[in-house]
């Protein structure tokens, strides 16, 4: 993503990514969200759900590769 998630361009980028994921139910959730739930928060939740499913299926990639640790000895990973 190249734009902030709270900007119109950033929201558009994230919605387009959800559309490419072939999960129309995620977009349905976006359109039927309670008014108190921010669009950016729901988009974050969609990204987390998408990543969790990809991890479960063995389709996700880990950046950097497993085993990299930060200064405190804890693993530092981003899953995509």
Backbone as a chain_set.jsonl record, in Angstrom:
{"seq": "XXXXXXXXXXXXXXXXXXXXXXXXXXXXXXXXXXXXXXXXXXXXXXXXXXXXXXXXXXXXXXXXXXXXXXXXXXXXXXXX", "coords": {"N": [[0.832, -1.16, 0.0], [0.518, 2.184, -0.817], [-0.575, 4.511, 0.113], [-1.887, 6.271, 2.982], [-3.985, 4.552, 5.317], [-6.231, 5.88, 6.215], [-6.819, 7.732, 4.325], [-8.65, 8.673, 1.337], [-7.556, 7.583, -0.991], [-5.97, 5.562, 0.106], [-7.936, 3.921, 1.315], [-9.25, 3.121, -1.0], [-7.222, 1.613, -2.295], [-6.994, -0.518, -0.506], [-9.571, -1.644, -0.551], [-9.598, -2.49, -3.194], [-7.63, -4.459, -3.053], [-8.94, -6.306, -1.416], [-11.015, -7.009, -3.143], [-9.536, -8.344, -5.1], [-8.865, -10.559, -3.654], [-10.839, -12.374, -3.887], [-12.902, -12.765, -2.078], [-15.881, -12.075, -1.619], [-17.49, -11.833, 0.63], [-16.039, -10.374, 2.476], [-16.16, -7.782, 1.469], [-18.875, -7.418, 1.674], [-19.136, -7.311, 4.42], [-17.85, -4.911, 4.879], [-19.612, -3.112, 3.676], [-21.875, -3.433, 5.26], [-21.269, -2.709, 7.831], [-21.477, -1.741, 11.307], [-22.303, 1.614, 12.248], [-20.598, 2.698, 14.151], [-18.196, 1.486, 13.727], [-15.165, 2.081, 12.287], [-14.188, 2.544, 8.863], [-11.481, 2.159, 8.257], [-10.687, 0.567, 10.412], [-12.194, -1.756, 9.988], [-11.143, -2.535, 7.53], [-8.544, -3.163, 8.346], [-9.143, -5.384, 9.955], [-10.11, -7.12, 7.997], [-7.776, -7.532, 6.513], [-6.224, -8.852, 8.43], [-7.746, -11.175, 8.785], [-7.599, -12.286, 6.213], [-4.845, -12.79, 6.065], [-4.553, -14.635, 8.191], [-6.023, -16.814, 7.238], [-4.495, -17.454, 4.986], [-2.11, -18.213, 6.255], [-2.979, -20.504, 7.637], [-3.623, -22.157, 5.467], [-1.138, -22.576, 4.441], [-0.186, -20.848, 2.554], [0.806, -18.33, 2.989], [3.499, -15.959, 3.157], [6.496, -15.416, 4.966], [8.088, -12.599, 6.175], [10.929, -11.105, 7.449], [12.534, -14.239, 6.561], [11.728, -17.087, 8.635], [13.116, -17.202, 11.923], [14.584, -14.883, 12.212], [15.522, -12.509, 14.598], [14.755, -9.886, 16.926], [16.361, -7.293, 18.904], [15.65, -7.987, 21.524], [15.503, -10.717, 21.496], [13.17, -11.85, 20.627], [10.991, -13.229, 18.132], [10.734, -11.489, 15.039], [8.432, -10.872, 12.69], [6.66, -10.443, 9.646], [3.688, -11.363, 8.213], [2.362, -12.227, 5.09]], "CA": [[0.0, 0.0, 0.0], [1.33, 3.398, -0.915], [-1.249, 5.64, 0.744], [-2.353, 6.051, 4.352], [-5.245, 3.822, 5.363], [-7.348, 6.782, 6.507], [-7.07, 8.6, 3.171], [-9.539, 8.085, 0.324], [-6.733, 6.756, -1.877], [-5.578, 4.375, 0.869], [-9.115, 3.048, 1.417], [-9.476, 2.545, -2.338], [-6.215, 0.573, -2.503], [-7.311, -1.671, 0.341], [-10.786, -2.275, -1.084], [-9.206, -3.192, -4.416], [-6.922, -5.673, -2.63], [-9.961, -7.252, -0.961], [-11.694, -7.514, -4.345], [-8.637, -9.32, -5.745], [-8.759, -11.751, -2.808], [-11.96, -13.245, -4.263], [-13.748, -13.004, -0.92], [-16.916, -11.039, -1.611], [-18.068, -11.663, 1.96], [-15.316, -9.314, 3.16], [-16.721, -6.512, 1.029], [-20.217, -7.332, 2.248], [-18.941, -6.856, 5.804], [-17.509, -3.495, 4.804], [-20.818, -2.358, 3.34], [-22.926, -3.585, 6.277], [-20.659, -2.499, 9.146], [-22.155, -0.798, 12.201], [-21.822, 2.986, 12.066], [-19.525, 3.009, 15.097], [-16.971, 0.821, 13.281], [-14.509, 2.847, 11.231], [-13.818, 1.812, 7.648], [-10.075, 1.748, 8.366], [-10.6, -0.547, 11.365], [-12.722, -2.954, 9.337], [-10.158, -2.946, 6.527], [-7.476, -3.839, 9.094], [-9.649, -6.7, 10.351], [-10.154, -7.937, 6.777], [-6.393, -7.91, 6.196], [-5.806, -9.848, 9.414], [-8.459, -12.426, 8.474], [-7.008, -12.797, 4.975], [-3.529, -13.327, 6.398], [-4.734, -15.834, 9.023], [-6.455, -17.912, 6.363], [-3.336, -17.841, 4.164], [-1.184, -18.953, 7.12], [-3.587, -21.823, 7.858], [-3.535, -22.932, 4.213], [0.258, -22.724, 4.044], [0.024, -19.994, 1.383], [1.388, -17.051, 3.388], [4.955, -15.873, 3.192], [7.012, -14.768, 6.161], [9.125, -11.628, 5.863], [11.913, -11.938, 6.769], [12.354, -15.673, 6.794], [11.657, -17.489, 10.044], [14.385, -17.28, 12.629], [15.134, -13.561, 12.461], [15.129, -12.038, 15.92], [15.073, -8.494, 17.245], [17.333, -7.138, 19.99], [15.195, -8.629, 22.754], [15.48, -12.159, 21.318], [11.841, -12.299, 20.204], [10.884, -13.258, 16.672], [10.135, -10.353, 14.327], [7.968, -11.364, 11.398], [5.451, -9.915, 9.005], [3.102, -12.387, 7.362], [1.58, -11.693, 3.983]], "C": [[0.89, 1.241, 0.0], [0.703, 4.601, -0.219], [-1.734, 5.26, 2.138], [-3.733, 5.413, 4.351], [-6.443, 4.719, 5.625], [-7.649, 7.741, 5.359], [-8.001, 7.893, 2.185], [-8.754, 7.163, -0.601], [-6.317, 5.462, -1.176], [-6.73, 3.4, 1.025], [-9.369, 2.363, 0.079], [-8.488, 1.413, -2.606], [-6.564, -0.684, -1.724], [-8.567, -2.389, -0.124], [-10.449, -3.046, -2.356], [-8.456, -4.487, -4.077], [-7.907, -6.727, -2.147], [-10.696, -7.838, -2.153], [-10.846, -8.569, -5.039], [-8.531, -10.613, -4.942], [-9.859, -12.764, -3.108], [-12.814, -13.634, -3.064], [-14.81, -11.926, -0.847], [-17.525, -10.824, -0.233], [-17.326, -10.584, 2.752], [-15.852, -7.95, 2.758], [-18.135, -6.328, 1.557], [-20.123, -6.832, 3.688], [-18.63, -5.364, 5.826], [-18.759, -2.654, 4.563], [-21.892, -2.415, 4.414], [-22.402, -3.354, 7.7], [-21.512, -1.559, 9.995], [-21.529, 0.596, 12.059], [-20.66, 3.328, 12.989], [-18.188, 2.365, 14.715], [-16.385, 1.61, 12.111], [-14.136, 1.968, 10.053], [-12.381, 1.311, 7.762], [-9.907, 0.585, 9.336], [-11.119, -1.842, 10.746], [-11.766, -3.453, 8.255], [-8.975, -3.648, 7.189], [-7.9, -5.254, 9.488], [-9.713, -7.639, 9.15], [-8.756, -8.418, 6.403], [-5.892, -8.981, 7.156], [-6.469, -11.198, 9.138], [-7.861, -13.075, 7.232], [-5.655, -13.458, 5.263], [-3.645, -14.609, 7.215], [-5.147, -17.032, 8.168], [-5.293, -18.387, 5.5], [-2.301, -18.602, 4.994], [-1.7, -20.372, 7.321], [-3.452, -22.72, 6.633], [-2.098, -23.196, 3.774], [0.614, -21.873, 2.839], [0.739, -18.69, 1.723], [2.906, -17.116, 3.313], [5.357, -15.077, 4.426], [8.16, -13.855, 5.746], [9.67, -11.067, 7.165], [11.672, -13.404, 7.081], [12.358, -15.977, 8.277], [13.054, -17.547, 10.642], [15.004, -15.925, 12.911], [14.627, -13.051, 13.797], [15.495, -10.567, 16.08], [16.044, -8.471, 18.421], [16.938, -7.863, 21.264], [15.094, -10.152, 22.624], [14.121, -12.711, 20.923], [11.768, -12.304, 18.688], [10.203, -12.001, 16.134], [9.73, -10.846, 12.953], [6.767, -10.564, 10.929], [4.97, -11.022, 8.092], [2.244, -11.73, 6.292], [1.06, -12.811, 3.111]], "O": [[1.88, 1.32, 0.728], [1.378, 5.603, 0.014], [-1.962, 4.088, 2.435], [-4.555, 5.702, 3.482], [-7.568, 4.351, 5.288], [-8.629, 8.483, 5.414], [-8.122, 6.668, 2.2], [-9.229, 6.084, -0.956], [-6.311, 4.394, -1.788], [-6.544, 2.191, 0.889], [-9.666, 1.17, 0.031], [-8.886, 0.357, -3.098], [-6.438, -1.794, -2.241], [-8.622, -3.618, -0.094], [-10.964, -4.144, -2.567], [-8.637, -5.499, -4.753], [-7.736, -7.913, -2.432], [-10.975, -9.037, -2.178], [-11.372, -9.575, -5.513], [-8.151, -11.65, -5.485], [-9.805, -13.895, -2.626], [-13.389, -14.722, -3.041], [-14.663, -10.961, -0.095], [-18.028, -9.736, 0.05], [-17.925, -9.941, 3.615], [-15.987, -7.06, 3.598], [-18.548, -5.207, 1.855], [-20.942, -6.021, 4.121], [-19.103, -4.641, 6.703], [-18.935, -1.603, 5.181], [-22.743, -1.528, 4.474], [-23.04, -3.77, 8.667], [-22.191, -0.681, 9.462], [-20.336, 0.713, 11.777], [-19.823, 4.162, 12.645], [-17.16, 2.672, 15.319], [-17.032, 1.783, 11.078], [-13.81, 0.793, 10.22], [-12.091, 0.168, 7.406], [-9.072, -0.291, 9.11], [-10.54, -2.908, 10.959], [-11.6, -4.661, 8.083], [-8.457, -4.626, 6.649], [-7.122, -6.201, 9.373], [-9.405, -8.824, 9.273], [-8.573, -9.574, 6.021], [-5.209, -9.916, 6.739], [-5.826, -12.242, 9.246], [-7.642, -14.286, 7.208], [-5.363, -14.545, 4.763], [-2.917, -15.569, 6.964], [-4.656, -18.142, 8.373], [-5.121, -19.589, 5.302], [-1.679, -19.538, 4.492], [-0.943, -21.334, 7.191], [-3.192, -23.916, 6.763], [-1.866, -23.958, 2.835], [1.61, -22.141, 2.167], [1.231, -18.011, 0.822], [3.508, -18.186, 3.396], [4.639, -14.179, 4.866], [9.087, -14.279, 5.055], [8.869, -10.568, 7.954], [10.722, -13.759, 7.778], [12.916, -15.227, 9.078], [14.03, -17.889, 9.974], [15.875, -15.823, 13.774], [13.437, -13.152, 14.094], [16.427, -10.073, 15.447], [16.495, -9.521, 18.877], [17.808, -8.311, 22.012], [14.641, -10.813, 23.558], [13.941, -13.928, 20.889], [12.405, -11.483, 18.029], [9.225, -11.516, 16.702], [10.583, -11.199, 12.139], [5.969, -10.077, 11.73], [5.737, -11.559, 7.293], [1.494, -10.793, 6.566], [0.375, -12.555, 2.121]]}, "num_chains": 1, "name": "protein.A"}
